[in-house]
Amino acid sequence: MTKTYDAIVLGAGYFGLRIAQNLRESGKARVLVLEAEDTAMQRASYVNQARVHNGYHYPRSILTAFRSRISSDRFISENQAAIKKDFEHVYAIAKSLSKTNARQFEEFCNRIGAPLSESPNEIGKQFSPRLIEKTWLAQEFAFDSNILRELVMSQISKLGGIEIRFATKVAKVSQSAGGTKVTTEGGEEFEAPIVISSLYAGTNELHLASGLALLPIQYEVAEMALVQMPTEWKDRAITVMDGPFFSLVPFPSENLHTFSHVRYTPQVRWEDKDDSEISKLSKRDLDSFKSTFREMKADLVRYIPSLSGVTYVKSIREIKTVLAKVDLSDSRPVLVRGDFGIPGYYCVLGGKIDNIYDVVEELHEQLGL
Ligand SMILES: Cc1cc2nc3c(=O)[nH]c(=O)nc-3n(C[C@H](O)[C@H](O)[C@H](O)COP(=O)(O)OP(=O)(O)OC[C@H]3O[C@@H](n4cnc5c(N)ncnc54)[C@H](O)[C@@H]3O)c2cc1C
């Protein structure tokens, strides 16, 4: 028997949960969320760098940088308990291979109103003067994904009216008399006039099985090496911009730092150009990739010799999913497509956690809520 709801959300990542919450707050009485994993926010919403982007990262996309500045303030004030602020964030510009120089970076931060101050000498002198042009202290924080999940789950439970089914993989969506029918791998059927797909890396696999067009997505298997910092660096994050460099950012949910490198973190890259490229990599497939920690560390100590004490703990990996053709600008536009092959079927994709505000605003507009 097909169960009916006012709205169905596919995927219980941060986006799916917040969209379900929003639909409920907008008056949808019965909302269903379907999630393949055993709990919420286990995939990209957990496996990420945990950076609350504050604009600095996007000197080649002023629009993304501006939006980041606005969304970041809101995200921080709404999720205080999940925000880690008690560390210094050191940004640095490399002397060669960087797409932006120190003067341009300062001008850019000034333009978007992102605070940047001279870094104290004790920090600056740790960086190789041969390789680094300049260092600053920036104001950019990190989020604890576990606390974020607790916050959103508690808001959802207070609201009532939202049912979440875990360990339920969606196999197909199709048009039905009541809107969109959702069929699970286990053969259950659900139906609603509004169905919103928020499956991140899983979107095109569902579209292929459902005979829908594929989204223009590009993927990379990304490794986040989780590391222990030497004591004197424990309360610092480091981001070297803007090219084949690296970042070390606190990962509050495990009390470690993520270590990533533009050259080594993407372990494979591909686009869904045809059916053969659909990303069906399981968590186990992802874990079979070899860590590039050694290569990353070899490069790190060239730039910051005093970080030779960074120690590897483990790696977490996810399929990073961005809209095709954003490579040049490194921008993070959001995608919200309504009536996508089926009336009332919507797909969303956000490039960073705080894109949720843009996604919800756009959904409201398209749904007329
Ligand atoms: C390596 C990496 C680093 C990043 N760093 C940052 C950062 O520092 N700051 C930042 O703001 N953003 C960062 N991001 C981006 C951010 O993590 C994502 O934009 C955000 O988590 C997307 O949330 P989501 O809910 O759409 O995706 P997810 O959290 O992946 O949720 C999608 C859900 O759909 C479920 N699902 C998939 N297919 C099916 C199916 N067929 N049936 C049922 N359920 C299904 C999945 O299990 C998953 O729970 C990073 C991403 C990656 C991968």
The ligand as an SDF file (V2000), in Angstrom:
LIG
                    3D

 53 58  0  0  0  0  0  0  0  0999 V2000
   35.7350   16.5600    1.5690 C   0  0  0  0  0  0  0  0  0  0  0  0
   34.7130   17.6640    1.7590 C   0  0  0  0  0  0  0  0  0  0  0  0
   35.0800   18.8260    2.4290 C   0  0  0  0  0  0  0  0  0  0  0  0
   34.1350   19.8490    2.5980 C   0  0  0  0  0  0  0  0  0  0  0  0
   34.4750   20.9180    3.3700 N   0  0  0  0  0  0  0  0  0  0  0  0
   33.5150   21.8240    3.6890 C   0  0  0  0  0  0  0  0  0  0  0  0
   33.7960   22.8650    4.6180 C   0  0  0  0  0  0  0  0  0  0  0  0
   34.8910   22.9670    5.1770 O   0  0  0  0  0  0  0  0  0  0  0  0
   32.8000   23.7620    4.8880 N   0  0  0  0  0  0  0  0  0  0  0  0
   31.5710   23.6600    4.3020 C   0  0  0  0  0  0  0  0  0  0  0  0
   30.7060   24.5110    4.5810 O   0  0  0  0  0  0  0  0  0  0  0  0
   31.2700   22.6690    3.4310 N   0  0  0  0  0  0  0  0  0  0  0  0
   32.2060   21.7510    3.1270 C   0  0  0  0  0  0  0  0  0  0  0  0
   31.9060   20.7130    2.2880 N   0  0  0  0  0  0  0  0  0  0  0  0
   30.5870   20.6700    1.6470 C   0  0  0  0  0  0  0  0  0  0  0  0
   29.4940   20.1810    2.6110 C   0  0  0  0  0  0  0  0  0  0  0  0
   29.9600   19.0950    3.3390 O   0  0  0  0  0  0  0  0  0  0  0  0
   28.2580   19.8120    1.7900 C   0  0  0  0  0  0  0  0  0  0  0  0
   27.8570   20.9230    1.0100 O   0  0  0  0  0  0  0  0  0  0  0  0
   27.0660   19.4320    2.6720 C   0  0  0  0  0  0  0  0  0  0  0  0
   27.4380   18.5420    3.6800 O   0  0  0  0  0  0  0  0  0  0  0  0
   26.0060   18.8030    1.8070 C   0  0  0  0  0  0  0  0  0  0  0  0
   24.9730   18.3460    2.6560 O   0  0  0  0  0  0  0  0  0  0  0  0
   23.9020   17.3590    2.0900 P   0  0  0  0  0  0  0  0  0  0  0  0
   22.8920   17.1540    3.1380 O   0  0  0  0  0  0  0  0  0  0  0  0
   23.4440   17.8340    0.7500 O   0  0  0  0  0  0  0  0  0  0  0  0
   24.7470   16.0240    1.7590 O   0  0  0  0  0  0  0  0  0  0  0  0
   24.9570   14.6960    2.6570 P   0  0  0  0  0  0  0  0  0  0  0  0
   25.3150   15.0200    4.0320 O   0  0  0  0  0  0  0  0  0  0  0  0
   25.8610   13.7980    1.8770 O   0  0  0  0  0  0  0  0  0  0  0  0
   23.4980   14.0970    2.6770 O   0  0  0  0  0  0  0  0  0  0  0  0
   22.9500   13.3450    1.6170 C   0  0  0  0  0  0  0  0  0  0  0  0
   22.2660   12.1550    2.2640 C   0  0  0  0  0  0  0  0  0  0  0  0
   21.5680   11.4060    1.2660 O   0  0  0  0  0  0  0  0  0  0  0  0
   21.6860   10.0320    1.5960 C   0  0  0  0  0  0  0  0  0  0  0  0
   21.4290    9.2690    0.3880 N   0  0  0  0  0  0  0  0  0  0  0  0
   22.1340    9.2680   -0.7880 C   0  0  0  0  0  0  0  0  0  0  0  0
   21.5250    8.4730   -1.6950 N   0  0  0  0  0  0  0  0  0  0  0  0
   20.4100    7.9850   -1.0890 C   0  0  0  0  0  0  0  0  0  0  0  0
   19.3420    7.1640   -1.5260 C   0  0  0  0  0  0  0  0  0  0  0  0
   19.3030    6.6420   -2.7620 N   0  0  0  0  0  0  0  0  0  0  0  0
   18.3410    6.8960   -0.6620 N   0  0  0  0  0  0  0  0  0  0  0  0
   18.3420    7.4160    0.5890 C   0  0  0  0  0  0  0  0  0  0  0  0
   19.3220    8.2130    1.0560 N   0  0  0  0  0  0  0  0  0  0  0  0
   20.3340    8.4820    0.2240 C   0  0  0  0  0  0  0  0  0  0  0  0
   23.1150    9.9020    2.0970 C   0  0  0  0  0  0  0  0  0  0  0  0
   23.2630    8.7470    2.8780 O   0  0  0  0  0  0  0  0  0  0  0  0
   23.2750   11.1890    2.8810 C   0  0  0  0  0  0  0  0  0  0  0  0
   22.9550   11.0330    4.2500 O   0  0  0  0  0  0  0  0  0  0  0  0
   32.8250   19.6860    2.0800 C   0  0  0  0  0  0  0  0  0  0  0  0
   32.4700   18.5060    1.4200 C   0  0  0  0  0  0  0  0  0  0  0  0
   33.3910   17.4850    1.2780 C   0  0  0  0  0  0  0  0  0  0  0  0
   32.9460   16.1990    0.6520 C   0  0  0  0  0  0  0  0  0  0  0  0
  1  2  1  0
  2  3  1  0
  2 52  2  0
  3  4  2  0
  4  5  1  0
  4 50  1  0
  5  6  2  0
  6  7  1  0
  6 13  1  0
  7  8  2  0
  7  9  1  0
  9 10  1  0
 10 11  2  0
 10 12  1  0
 12 13  2  0
 13 14  1  0
 14 15  1  0
 14 50  1  0
 15 16  1  0
 16 17  1  0
 16 18  1  0
 18 19  1  0
 18 20  1  0
 20 21  1  0
 20 22  1  0
 22 23  1  0
 23 24  1  0
 24 25  2  0
 24 26  1  0
 24 27  1  0
 27 28  1  0
 28 29  2  0
 28 30  1  0
 28 31  1  0
 31 32  1  0
 32 33  1  0
 33 34  1  0
 33 48  1  0
 34 35  1  0
 35 36  1  0
 35 46  1  0
 36 37  1  0
 36 45  1  0
 37 38  2  0
 38 39  1  0
 39 40  1  0
 39 45  2  0
 40 41  1  0
 40 42  2  0
 42 43  1  0
 43 44  2  0
 44 45  1  0
 46 47  1  0
 46 48  1  0
 48 49  1  0
 50 51  2  0
 51 52  1  0
 52 53  1  0
M  END
$$$$
